[in-house]
């Protein structure tokens, strides 16, 4: 069974930094796109950043220039470096990965982590 486990969330003052990590484990054969989403209270979940296996990235406009997504394919891990954090960045952040595993060997499907809370105080 595939699992995604996030870490690195917490409470930080505005202008501070956090680094989120998410590691996929299980009988994984291949991982395509990985990404981070966020959901603030009362709002819909939104894409923050994505990265392909080859390293191509895409960012939501509000985080461009402040957040950096990266991945270590050997470790099945994706990171989100969050700099110059703002109170409006406060949300639950979840990672997702497009994975082909031994149970679904002929196709990819998306898996999600349980989420980690990021709170930015003003």
C-alpha positions as MATLAB code, in Angstrom:
seq = 'XXXXXXXXXXXXXXXXXXXXXXXXXXXXXXXXXXXXXXXXXXXXXXXXXXXXXXXXXXXXXXXXXXXXXXXXXXXXXXXXXXXXXXXXXXXXXXXXXXXXXXXXXXXXXXXXXXXXXXXXXX';
ca = [
       0.000    0.000    0.000;
       1.334    3.411   -0.956;
       1.561    6.131    1.674;
       2.584    9.777    1.510;
       3.780   11.328    4.745;
       4.373   15.058    5.133;
       6.452   16.871    7.712;
       7.790   20.342    8.389;
       4.700   22.397    9.103;
       4.378   24.666   12.096;
       3.915   28.178   13.405;
       6.113   30.950   12.054;
       6.077   34.735   12.052;
       5.462   36.696    8.883;
       8.657   36.918    6.861;
       9.909   33.610    8.175;
      10.595   30.350    6.384;
       9.522   26.724    6.540;
      10.510   23.653    4.582;
       7.922   20.956    3.968;
       8.856   17.408    3.044;
       6.745   14.558    1.703;
       7.977   11.002    1.230;
       6.154    8.294   -0.658;
       6.585    4.717    0.509;
       5.280    1.311   -0.474;
       5.671   -0.954   -3.465;
       6.298    1.913   -5.860;
       7.304    1.280   -9.443;
       7.392    4.850  -10.746;
       6.380    8.399   -9.797;
       5.449   11.082  -12.303;
       4.275   14.506  -11.170;
       4.449   15.452   -7.503;
       2.956   18.557   -5.988;
       1.717   20.565   -3.059;
      -1.803   21.845   -2.462;
      -3.176   24.017    0.309;
      -6.598   24.503    1.849;
      -7.449   27.387    4.141;
     -10.530   27.283    6.380;
     -13.680   27.923    4.378;
     -11.845   27.768    1.053;
     -11.370   25.181   -1.646;
      -8.131   23.264   -1.995;
      -5.738   25.005   -4.370;
      -2.593   23.998   -6.175;
       0.560   25.610   -4.810;
       3.303   24.044   -6.911;
       3.987   20.972   -9.014;
       7.103   19.307  -10.345;
       7.519   16.638  -12.997;
       9.896   13.721  -12.770;
      12.229   15.617  -15.073;
      12.186   18.700  -12.846;
       9.830   21.047  -14.685;
       7.993   23.219  -12.174;
       4.798   25.212  -12.040;
       3.744   27.657   -9.320;
       0.563   29.401   -8.296;
       0.871   33.128   -8.861;
       0.717   34.146   -5.163;
       3.797   32.066   -4.276;
       6.033   32.744   -7.277;
       9.382   34.050   -6.144;
       8.796   32.980   -2.541;
       8.279   29.193   -2.689;
      10.501   26.606   -4.350;
       9.474   23.031   -5.085;
      12.097   20.339   -5.572;
      12.304   16.564   -5.439;
      14.718   13.730   -4.840;
      13.684   10.878   -7.114;
      15.987    8.404   -5.378;
      14.192    9.078   -2.090;
      10.654    9.421   -3.533;
      10.509   12.762   -1.766;
       9.207   16.187   -2.705;
      10.054   19.394   -0.853;
       8.530   22.834   -0.603;
      10.813   25.624    0.580;
       8.618   28.471    1.760;
      10.298   31.851    2.230;
       8.956   35.275    3.125;
       5.801   33.700    4.487;
       2.672   35.829    4.783;
      -0.392   35.400    7.017;
      -2.430   34.579    3.915;
      -0.235   31.484    3.412;
      -1.852   29.960    6.515;
      -3.445   26.671    5.467;
      -3.231   22.916    5.626;
      -0.675   21.796    3.053;
      -0.958   18.381    1.429;
       1.307   16.636   -1.015;
       0.192   14.540   -3.932;
       1.990   12.189   -6.266;
       1.098   10.383   -9.459;
       2.272    6.855   -8.738;
       2.379    3.507  -10.472;
       2.733    0.795   -7.876;
       2.653   -2.983   -7.825;
      -1.110   -3.001   -7.208;
      -1.806   -0.760  -10.230;
       1.110   -1.825  -12.402;
      -0.538   -0.859  -15.704;
      -1.525    2.714  -14.862;
      -0.767    5.701  -12.643;
      -3.060    7.064   -9.968;
      -2.885    9.994   -7.577;
      -2.163    9.516   -3.892;
      -2.468   12.146   -1.161;
      -0.792   12.763    2.158;
      -2.676   13.550    5.346;
      -1.609   17.181    5.393;
       0.511   19.410    7.593;
      -0.588   22.718    9.096;
       1.247   25.930    8.318;
       0.299   28.946   10.405;
       1.834   32.369    9.772;
       1.330   35.033   12.424;
       1.410   38.732   11.655;
];
